[in-house]
Amino acid sequence: MNKNQYINREISWLRFNERVLQESADKRVPLIERLRFLGIFSNNLDEFFKVRYATVKRIVQAGKSGKSVLGGEKAKDLLEEITNIVIRQQKESLVILQEIEEELEKENIFLIDETEIQEHQEEFLRSYFVQKVSPALMTIILDEHTEFPTLKDTAAYLAVRMVLIDEAGSPSGQEARRYALIEIPREINRFIELPREGQRNYIILLDDLIRYCLRSIFNMFSYSSISAHMIKITRDAELDIDNDLSKSFIEKISSSVENRKISDPVRFVYDSSIEPDTLKFLQDKMNIQDTDSVIPGGRYHNRRDYMGFPSLGRADLMYKKITPLPVKGLSLEGSLFERIGRKDYLQYAPYHSFMYVIKFLREAALDPKVRTINITLYRLANNSQVAASLINAAKNGKQVTVQIELQARFDEQANIQYAEQLQEEGVRLIFGVRGLKVHSKICLIEREEGEGLRRYGFISTGNFNEDTARIYTDYTLFTAHEAILKELNKVFGFFETTYKINKYKHLIVSPHYTRSRFKKLIYREIKNAKEGKEAYIQIKMNSLTSYDMVDLLYQASNAGVRIQLIIRGICCLVPGVPGMSENIEAISIVDKFLEHPRIFIFGNDGDPRVFISSADWMTRNLDYRVEVGCPIYDPQIRQELIDTFDISWKDNVKARVFNVEQDNEYRRNDAPAFRSQFEMYDYYVRKLKQGSEGP
């Protein structure tokens, strides 16, 4: 494998997270939003170490090189490269945070620490500590003889060091040092707003309030000095599911999620100003070696909390909220079944209201003619109206079948709770296919009409989640197309009869057909190009990591097929290399909303074929998950999807160019500034103004 032929997926992921960090540095981004991007950057990094770094570390511990699965790079070398990149990014993030704080001060927003508390603020803060913080604190005294506690994954701790005073009143020697750990309570807001003073807003982090009250916490000790520095560990988050046949699948997943709490640490982050003796004490107690991913950081960890930085009533320092638009011709007032029965409709959240999904399920729950509802669930909102609608349907006597994915990464516990709730309310549950995650986003409803049943349904690129639908861009196709829905029924049948492999003429379904169907479409473009016909491929998705598909795109490029890729996250393909990928351009867009849809457009000699899908071109999506892609037959919707791709492709404000250097260079050209997410909303506003659609 030629190392220069592919970009390593872990390194590419870190480059993606660097694009998120760029948003926090971009002065065109509203100030509070910049802080929130800093939180997203930190949260992403936590998940990266839990999953991807942990996987590479397992390869090293198994004594393998991993070159065949790591893009030609040895696992041991890759771990070192990752650590170096992360240390650099962490340093950069601290510089950005300081710059943001300076800008906040210009806006009369002051983040103060325990040394900057003014006398008139003391009473409020001490009262806040006594009433809210102190009862929630978990404080553990440490010494050489007590067993060290198991630290929670990515929880933040203050490592406290006291130099004790002996009975004579003077500091003793080495043996007089005493250590403690304080867990930062997650249930208390990290940012404490002090009473406003005129135009001035003051905020102190919970960590600093605890530091301010250290003497109150440790008043039973006599010491000459006391200090507190933050630490945190990240644990391996892979699920190791046992094969005990006496346990239900829910029990197995629950047990595996519980075992994460004691899984191996894969990263140890500490405040770089911590005393050397404290750091050594902690590393010895936790058996963390310098060869592990030990990363010096700043004063504050868990900067993911910045995602929830308070708005302070400063709308001028945040993105202007958009009002989700109606889907043209599809009213939320009348019957959706009646409209969808006549033609297909496309919802593109968050530009369109997500309420169409909720309305569809609510109508199905109440409609006496609806007999069955089948749906897949991957990630749900905290207070899910989707789940409530399905329970409502079951209570009204509908046969409701839910395929819920219990192994949805980091949503396992939430999905277990939803599964138990749904089951208690009479919803029939299916727990997927052994060895496969069900990642498809599909719903199928059967309704009595005339002398038989008619099917209605929707197929989406994203989760049925009201929370993320406000910030993730995703397509959902509502359809009554009988041929498509007949095949959708086959997919639901596969969940229960897994030994039967169905054939599909319309849908593109993983794990059996996605790879081969897309390959066939690419080969057709190669054939057209060689025959001098119009040949192009346009793809928008989250990640491209399958070397097999990358190689085929290289082959298409060499045949003269023009290829445009919009890849938000990981891209293992190297575009623009003469003789290998010179006809391929690739960009990434990171902006206000998280780009999440998957759309595939094949030129087909002037008669474009267009698909939406739940699948990226990653090995897991192609071979180890149940995914569903859908062709777009309605000519208006097909053109709409082509339009939305073109709008994204024209971005010259928030688009970054993929290149050999992997330097996340912004795309710039002589065209007027074109910010695709803002232009997308305007596109749909214009569509609504083009006249009513008629029945």
C-alpha positions in Angstrom: 0.0 0.0 0.0 1.4 3.4 -1.0 1.3 5.7 2.0 1.1 8.7 -0.3 -2.0 7.3 -2.0 -4.2 7.8 1.0 -4.5 10.1 3.9 -4.6 8.2 7.2 -8.1 8.3 8.6 -7.1 9.2 12.2 -4.9 12.1 10.9 -7.7 13.2 8.6 -10.1 13.2 11.5 -7.8 15.4 13.5 -7.6 17.8 10.4 -11.4 17.9 10.5 -11.4 18.8 14.2 -8.8 21.5 13.3 -11.5 23.0 11.0 -13.8 23.2 14.0 -11.0 24.9 15.9 -10.7 27.3 12.9 -14.3 28.4 13.5 -13.4 29.4 17.1 -10.6 31.5 15.7 -12.6 33.1 12.9 -13.5 36.7 13.8 -16.4 36.6 11.4 -18.1 34.1 13.7 -20.1 35.7 16.5 -18.1 35.8 19.8 -20.2 33.5 21.9 -20.5 31.1 19.0 -16.7 31.0 18.9 -16.6 29.8 22.5 -19.1 27.2 21.7 -17.0 25.9 18.7 -14.1 25.6 21.2 -16.4 23.4 23.2 -17.3 21.3 20.2 -13.6 20.9 19.4 -12.9 19.7 22.9 -15.9 17.3 22.9 -14.8 15.9 19.5 -11.4 15.3 20.9 -12.7 13.4 23.9 -14.7 11.1 21.6 -11.7 10.6 19.3 -9.6 9.3 22.2 -12.3 7.1 23.5 -12.8 5.4 20.2 -10.2 5.9 17.4 -7.1 6.4 19.6 -8.2 3.5 21.8 -8.6 1.3 18.7 -5.0 2.1 17.4 -3.7 1.5 20.9 -5.3 -2.0 21.0 -3.5 -2.8 17.7 -0.2 -1.8 19.4 -0.9 -3.8 22.5 -1.7 -6.8 20.3 1.8 -6.6 18.9 0.6 -5.8 15.4 1.8 -3.1 13.0 -1.7 -2.3 11.6 -0.3 -1.0 8.3 -3.0 -2.7 6.2 -5.8 -0.9 8.0 -4.0 2.3 8.8 -3.3 3.6 5.3 0.3 2.2 5.3 1.3 3.7 8.7 2.5 1.7 11.6 0.2 1.9 14.7 3.0 2.8 17.1 4.2 5.6 14.8 0.7 6.8 14.4 0.1 7.0 18.1 3.1 9.3 18.4 2.0 11.4 15.5 -1.5 11.8 17.0 -0.1 12.8 20.3 2.1 15.5 18.7 -0.8 16.9 16.7 -3.1 17.0 19.7 -0.5 18.7 21.9 -0.1 21.4 19.2 -3.8 21.8 18.7 -4.4 22.1 22.5 -1.8 24.8 22.7 -3.4 26.6 19.8 -6.8 26.3 21.5 -5.5 27.9 24.6 -4.2 30.9 22.6 -7.6 31.2 20.9 -9.4 31.0 24.3 -7.3 33.8 25.6 -8.1 35.9 22.5 -11.8 35.3 22.9 -11.7 36.3 26.5 -10.0 39.5 25.6 -12.7 40.2 23.0 -15.4 39.4 25.6 -14.0 42.0 27.9 -14.5 44.6 25.2 -18.1 43.5 25.2 -18.3 44.0 29.0 -18.2 40.2 29.7 -15.6 39.3 32.2 -14.4 35.8 33.1 -12.8 36.0 36.5 -10.9 33.5 38.5 -10.6 33.1 42.3 -7.9 35.8 42.5 -10.1 38.4 40.9 -13.1 38.2 43.1 -14.0 41.6 44.5 -15.1 42.2 48.1 -18.7 43.0 47.2 -19.0 39.7 45.2 -17.9 37.5 48.1 -21.2 37.2 49.9 -23.0 36.0 46.7 -20.3 33.5 45.8 -20.0 32.0 49.3 -23.7 31.7 49.6 -23.8 30.0 46.1 -21.1 27.6 47.2 -22.8 26.7 50.5 -26.2 26.3 49.0 -25.5 24.6 45.7 -21.9 23.4 45.3 -20.8 22.1 48.7 -23.6 19.5 49.0 -22.7 18.1 45.5 -18.9 17.8 46.0 -17.2 14.5 46.1 -13.9 15.0 47.9 -11.5 12.1 48.4 -8.4 12.3 50.7 -5.5 10.4 49.2 -2.4 8.9 50.8 0.2 6.2 50.1 -1.9 3.5 51.8 -5.5 4.1 50.6 -6.7 2.5 47.4 -6.9 5.1 44.6 -10.5 5.7 43.4 -11.6 4.8 39.8 -11.8 8.1 38.0 -14.8 8.6 35.8 -14.3 8.8 32.0 -13.8 12.5 30.9 -15.0 13.8 34.3 -12.8 16.7 35.5 -11.0 16.6 38.8 -9.1 19.1 40.9 -6.0 17.5 42.3 -5.4 19.2 45.6 -2.0 19.4 47.3 -1.5 20.5 50.9 1.8 21.1 52.7 0.9 20.3 56.3 2.2 22.1 59.4 3.5 20.0 62.3 2.6 20.6 65.9 5.4 23.0 66.3 3.8 25.2 63.6 6.3 24.8 60.9 6.2 22.9 57.6 7.5 19.4 57.8 9.4 17.5 55.2 8.3 15.4 52.2 6.1 13.2 54.4 3.9 16.1 55.4 2.3 16.5 51.9 -1.3 15.4 51.7 -3.2 15.0 48.4 -6.9 15.0 47.6 -9.2 14.8 44.6 -12.4 16.9 44.1 -14.7 15.8 41.3 -16.2 18.8 39.5 -20.0 18.2 39.8 -21.6 17.7 36.3 -25.1 18.5 37.6 -24.1 22.2 38.3 -23.7 24.7 35.5 -19.9 25.1 34.9 -20.5 28.9 34.3 -21.7 30.9 37.3 -23.2 34.3 36.5 -22.7 36.9 39.1 -25.1 39.7 39.7 -24.8 42.2 36.8 -23.2 45.5 37.5 -24.5 48.1 35.2 -23.4 47.0 31.7 -20.9 44.5 33.1 -21.4 40.8 33.2 -19.2 38.7 35.4 -18.8 34.9 35.1 -16.7 32.6 37.2 -16.1 29.0 36.4 -17.2 26.4 38.9 -13.6 25.2 39.2 -12.4 28.6 40.3 -15.2 28.9 42.9 -14.1 25.6 44.3 -10.5 26.9 44.4 -11.7 30.0 46.2 -13.4 27.9 48.8 -10.6 25.3 49.4 -10.0 26.6 52.9 -13.6 26.0 53.8 -13.5 22.4 52.3 -10.2 21.5 54.1 -10.7 23.4 57.3 -9.8 20.3 59.4 -6.2 20.4 58.2 -3.4 22.7 59.2 -1.3 23.6 56.2 1.1 26.2 55.1 0.0 26.1 51.4 -2.8 24.6 49.3 -3.2 24.4 45.6 -5.5 22.7 43.1 -4.8 21.7 39.5 -7.2 20.1 37.1 -6.8 16.6 35.6 -8.9 14.2 33.6 -8.6 10.8 32.0 -10.3 9.4 28.9 -11.1 5.7 28.8 -11.5 3.2 26.0 -15.1 3.3 24.9 -15.3 0.2 22.8 -18.1 -2.2 23.8 -16.9 -5.7 24.6 -20.1 -7.7 24.4 -20.1 -11.1 26.1 -21.6 -14.3 24.7 -23.7 -15.4 27.7 -26.8 -17.0 26.1 -28.7 -16.6 29.4 -28.6 -12.8 29.1 -31.0 -10.7 26.9 -29.4 -8.3 24.4 -30.4 -5.3 26.5 -28.7 -6.9 29.5 -25.5 -7.5 27.4 -25.4 -3.9 26.2 -26.1 -2.5 29.7 -23.3 -4.6 31.1 -20.9 -3.5 28.4 -21.8 0.2 28.9 -21.2 -0.3 32.7 -17.8 -1.9 32.0 -16.7 1.3 30.2 -16.4 2.9 33.6 -13.4 0.7 34.5 -11.9 0.3 31.0 -8.3 1.2 30.3 -7.3 4.9 30.2 -6.1 6.1 26.8 -5.4 9.7 27.6 -4.3 11.6 30.7 -4.6 15.4 30.5 -3.2 17.6 33.3 -2.6 21.3 34.0 0.9 21.9 32.9 1.6 24.1 36.0 0.9 21.2 38.4 3.7 20.5 40.9 6.0 17.7 39.8 5.5 15.7 43.0 1.7 15.8 42.6 1.9 14.7 38.9 4.2 11.8 39.8 2.0 10.7 42.7 -1.1 10.6 40.5 0.7 8.8 37.6 2.1 6.2 40.0 -1.3 5.6 41.6 -3.0 5.3 38.3 -0.2 3.3 36.7 0.0 5.7 33.8 3.3 5.6 32.0 4.9 8.5 30.1 4.6 6.2 27.0 0.8 6.5 27.3 -0.9 9.6 25.9 0.0 12.0 28.7 -0.9 15.5 27.5 -0.1 18.7 29.3 -2.9 21.2 29.0 -4.1 24.5 30.5 -5.8 25.5 33.7 -9.2 24.3 32.5 -10.2 20.9 31.0 -13.5 19.7 29.8 -13.8 22.7 27.6 -16.7 20.9 26.0 -18.7 22.7 28.6 -18.2 25.8 26.5 -20.9 24.4 24.2 -23.3 25.6 26.9 -21.8 29.0 27.5 -24.6 31.3 28.7 -26.1 33.7 26.1 -26.3 36.6 28.7 -29.1 38.1 26.6 -26.5 39.0 24.0 -28.2 38.0 20.7 -25.7 40.3 18.9 -22.9 37.9 19.9 -24.6 34.8 18.6 -25.8 33.6 15.2 -29.2 35.0 14.2 -31.8 32.2 14.6 -33.6 31.2 11.5 -37.3 30.4 11.3 -37.6 27.0 9.8 -39.6 27.2 6.5 -42.6 25.2 5.4 -42.1 22.6 2.7 -43.7 24.1 -0.4 -47.1 22.5 -1.0 -47.1 20.5 2.2 -49.1 22.1 4.9 -48.9 21.1 8.6 -52.6 21.9 8.9 -54.1 19.4 6.6 -53.6 15.7 6.1 -50.0 14.7 5.1 -51.2 11.4 3.8 -53.5 13.1 1.4 -50.7 15.2 0.0 -48.0 12.6 0.0 -50.4 10.2 -1.7 -50.3 12.5 -4.8 -46.6 13.3 -5.0 -43.2 13.1 -3.2 -42.0 15.9 -0.9 -38.5 16.7 0.4 -37.8 18.1 3.8 -34.3 19.7 4.3 -33.8 20.4 8.0 -33.0 22.9 9.5 -34.0 25.1 6.6 -37.4 23.3 6.7 -39.3 22.5 9.8 -38.7 19.1 11.3 -42.3 19.1 12.4 -43.2 17.3 9.2 -41.7 14.1 10.7 -43.6 14.6 14.0 -46.8 15.5 12.2 -46.6 12.4 10.0 -46.2 10.1 13.0 -48.9 11.9 15.0 -51.3 11.6 12.1 -50.5 7.9 11.8 -51.1 7.5 15.6 -54.6 8.9 15.4 -55.8 7.9 11.9 -58.3 5.0 12.2 -57.2 3.7 8.8 -53.6 3.2 9.8 -52.9 -0.4 10.7 -49.1 -0.7 11.1 -46.1 1.6 11.7 -42.5 0.3 11.2 -39.5 2.6 12.0 -35.8 2.5 12.8 -34.4 4.6 15.6 -30.7 5.4 16.1 -30.5 8.6 18.2 -33.5 10.2 19.8 -33.9 13.6 21.5 -33.8 13.9 25.3 -37.6 14.4 25.3 -38.6 12.7 22.1 -41.8 13.5 20.4 -41.0 10.7 18.0 -41.1 8.2 20.8 -44.2 9.8 22.3 -46.0 9.6 18.9 -45.1 5.9 18.6 -46.4 5.2 22.1 -49.6 7.1 21.3 -50.1 4.9 18.2 -49.6 1.7 20.2 -52.2 2.9 22.7 -54.6 3.5 19.8 -54.3 -0.1 18.7 -51.8 0.3 15.9 -49.2 -2.5 15.4 -46.1 -0.5 16.0 -42.7 -2.1 15.4 -39.5 -0.3 16.3 -36.0 -1.4 15.4 -33.9 0.5 17.9 -30.1 0.4 17.7 -28.8 -0.3 21.2 -25.2 0.1 20.1 -25.5 3.7 18.8 -22.2 5.1 20.0 -22.5 7.0 23.3 -26.3 6.8 23.1 -26.5 3.2 24.3 -27.8 4.0 27.8 -30.4 6.5 26.4 -31.6 4.0 23.9 -31.9 1.2 26.5 -34.1 3.5 28.5 -36.2 4.3 25.5 -36.4 0.6 24.5 -37.7 -0.3 28.0 -40.2 2.6 27.9 -41.5 1.7 24.5 -41.8 -2.0 25.4 -43.8 -1.2 28.5 -46.2 0.8 26.4 -47.0 -2.0 24.0 -44.5 -1.2 21.2 -43.0 -4.2 19.6 -39.2 -4.0 19.6 -36.6 -5.5 17.3 -32.9 -5.3 18.3 -31.3 -5.5 14.9 -29.2 -8.1 13.1 -26.3 -10.0 14.8 -23.0 -8.5 13.8 -24.6 -5.4 12.1 -25.6 -2.0 13.4 -28.9 -0.7 12.0 -28.0 2.8 10.8 -30.8 3.3 8.3 -33.3 6.1 8.8 -36.6 4.7 7.5 -40.3 4.6 8.4 -43.1 2.6 6.7 -46.8 3.0 7.4 -49.6 0.8 6.1 -53.1 2.4 5.8 -56.4 0.9 4.7 -57.6 2.5 1.5 -60.3 1.1 -0.7 -60.2 -2.7 -0.6 -56.6 -3.0 0.4 -53.6 -1.4 2.1 -51.6 1.5 0.8 -48.1 2.3 2.0 -46.6 5.6 3.0 -43.2 6.3 4.4 -40.1 8.4 4.6 -36.4 7.8 4.1 -33.8 10.1 5.6 -30.1 10.9 5.8 -30.3 11.7 9.5 -31.7 10.7 12.8 -35.3 11.3 13.9 -34.2 13.7 16.6 -35.8 17.1 17.2 -32.8 18.4 19.1 -30.2 17.8 16.4 -32.6 18.7 13.6 -32.1 22.3 14.6 -28.4 22.2 13.9 -27.8 19.2 11.6 -28.6 19.5 7.9 -30.4 16.4 6.6 -32.8 15.4 3.8 -36.0 13.4 4.4 -38.0 12.1 1.5 -41.7 11.6 2.1 -43.2 9.2 -0.5 -46.0 6.9 -1.4 -44.1 5.4 -4.3 -45.3 1.8 -4.2 -42.2 0.2 -5.7 -39.9 1.9 -3.3 -42.0 1.2 -0.2 -42.5 -2.4 -1.3 -38.7 -2.7 -1.1 -38.6 -0.8 2.2 -41.0 -3.5 3.6 -38.3 -6.0 2.5 -35.7 -4.2 4.7 -38.0 -4.4 7.7 -38.5 -8.1 6.9 -34.7 -8.6 6.9 -34.5 -7.4 10.5 -36.6 -10.5 11.5 -35.6 -13.0 8.9 -31.9 -12.3 8.7 -30.9 -15.4 6.7 -33.0 -14.2 3.8 -31.1 -11.8 1.5 -33.5 -9.8 -0.5 -33.0 -8.3 -4.0 -33.7 -4.6 -4.6 -34.3 -2.9 -7.9 -34.7 0.6 -6.5 -33.2 0.9 -3.0 -29.4 0.7 -2.3 -29.1 -1.4 0.8 -26.1 -2.3 3.0 -24.5 -4.6 3.8 -25.3 -6.6 0.6 -25.6 -4.1 -2.2 -24.4 -0.6 -1.4 -20.8 -1.1 -2.4 -21.6 -3.0 -5.6 -24.4 -0.6 -6.7 -22.3 2.5 -6.3 -19.4 0.8 -8.0 -21.7 0.0 -10.9 -22.8 3.7 -11.1 -19.1 4.8 -11.1 -18.2 2.2 -13.9 -21.0 3.7 -16.0 -19.5 7.1 -15.7 -16.1 5.7 -16.6 -17.6 4.1 -19.7 -19.4 7.3 -20.7 -16.1 9.3 -20.3 -14.2 6.9 -22.5 -17.0 7.2 -25.1 -16.7 10.9 -25.1 -20.1 11.4 -23.4 -20.9 13.7 -20.5 -19.5 12.1 -17.3 -19.3 13.5 -13.8 -19.8 12.5 -10.2 -20.9 14.8 -7.4 -21.0 13.4 -3.8 -21.7 15.0 -0.5 -21.2 12.9 2.6 -19.7 12.9 6.1 -16.7 10.7 5.5 -14.8 8.8 2.8 -12.5 6.2 4.2 -13.0 3.0 2.1 -9.7 2.5 0.2 -11.7 0.3 -2.3 -14.0 3.2 -3.2 -11.2 5.7 -3.2 -9.3 3.6 -5.7 -12.3 3.4 -8.0 -12.7 7.2 -7.8 -9.0 7.5 -8.8 -9.7 5.1 -11.7 -12.7 7.3 -12.8 -10.5 10.4 -12.6 -7.9 8.9 -14.8 -10.7 8.0 -17.3 -11.7 11.7 -17.5 -14.7 11.7 -15.2 -15.0 15.1 -13.4 -15.5 14.5 -9.7 -16.6 17.0 -7.1 -16.6 15.9 -3.4 -18.0 17.7 -0.4 -16.7 15.7 2.6 -17.4 17.3 6.0 -15.1 15.0 8.1 -12.6 12.3 7.2 -11.3 12.1 3.7 -8.7 9.5 2.9 -8.6 10.4 -0.8 -5.8 12.7 -2.0 -7.3 15.0 -4.7 -5.6 16.9 -7.5 -2.5 14.7 -7.9 -1.4 14.4 -11.6 -1.8 10.9 -12.9 -3.8 9.8 -9.9 -6.6 12.2 -9.0 -6.2 15.3 -11.2 -9.9 15.4 -12.1 -11.0 15.3 -8.5 -11.7 18.3 -6.4 -12.7 18.0 -2.7 -13.9 20.5 -0.2 -15.1 20.5 3.4 -17.7 23.0 4.8 -17.8 23.7 8.5 -20.1 26.5 9.5 -23.1 27.4 11.6 -24.9 24.1 11.0 -23.3 20.6 11.0 -23.3 19.3 7.4 -24.8 15.8 7.7 -26.6 14.7 4.5 -25.4 12.1 2.0 -26.3 12.8 -1.6 -24.9 11.1 -4.7 -25.3 12.5 -8.3 -24.1 10.6 -11.4 -24.1 12.5 -14.7 -25.4 9.5 -16.7 -24.8 11.2 -20.1 -27.1 14.2 -19.4 -29.8 12.4 -17.5 -28.5 12.6 -13.9 -29.3 9.9 -11.4 -29.7 11.2 -7.9 -29.7 9.3 -4.6 -29.9 10.1 -0.9 -28.6 7.7 1.7 -27.8 7.1 5.4 -24.4 5.6 4.4 -21.1 7.2 4.1 -18.4 5.5 2.1 -16.7 3.9 5.1 -16.1 0.2 5.4 -18.5 0.0 8.4 -21.3 1.6 6.5 -20.8 -0.4 3.3 -20.2 -3.8 4.9 -21.2 -3.9 8.6 -24.3 -1.8 8.9 -27.8 -1.9 7.6 -28.1 1.3 5.5 -30.7 2.5 3.0 -30.2 4.7 0.0 -33.0 5.9 -2.1 -33.3 7.0 -5.8 -35.0 10.3 -6.4 -37.6 9.9 -9.2 -39.6 13.1 -8.9 -38.0 15.5 -11.4 -38.6 18.6 -9.3 -37.0 17.0 -6.2 -34.2 15.7 -8.2 -33.5 19.2 -9.5 -33.8 20.6 -6.0 -31.1 18.2 -4.7 -28.9 19.1 -7.6 -29.4 22.8 -6.8 -28.6 22.3 -3.1 -25.3 20.5 -4.1 -24.4 23.3 -6.4 -25.1 25.9 -3.7 -22.8 24.1 -1.3 -20.1 23.6 -4.0 -20.0 27.4 -4.7 -19.1 28.2 -1.1 -16.0 30.5 -1.0 -16.4 31.6 2.6 -16.6 28.5 4.8 -15.3 25.9 2.3 -11.8 24.4 3.0 -9.9 22.7 0.2 -8.6 19.1 0.6 -5.0 18.9 -0.7 -1.8 17.0 -0.3 -0.6 19.4 2.4 -3.8 18.9 4.5 -3.5 22.5 5.6 -7.2 23.3 5.7 -6.7 26.3 3.4 -9.9 28.3 2.8 -11.2 28.2 -0.7 -10.9 31.7 -2.2 -11.7 33.0 -5.7 -12.6 36.1 -7.6 -16.4 35.5 -7.2 -18.4 37.5 -4.8 -18.5 36.1 -1.2 -20.8 33.1 -1.2 -21.6 31.4 2.2 -23.6 28.3 1.2 -25.6 27.8 4.4 -26.9 31.4 4.3 -27.6 31.1 0.6 -29.4 27.8 1.1 -32.0 29.4 3.3 -32.5 32.2 0.8 -32.9 29.5 -2.0 -35.8 28.0 -0.1 -37.3 31.4 0.7 -37.3 32.1 -3.1 -38.9 28.7 -3.8 -41.8 29.6 -1.5 -42.3 32.9 -3.3 -42.5 31.3 -6.7 -46.2 30.7 -6.4 -48.5 28.2 -4.8 -48.2 24.7 -6.1 -51.9 23.7 -6.6 -53.5 20.4 -5.7 
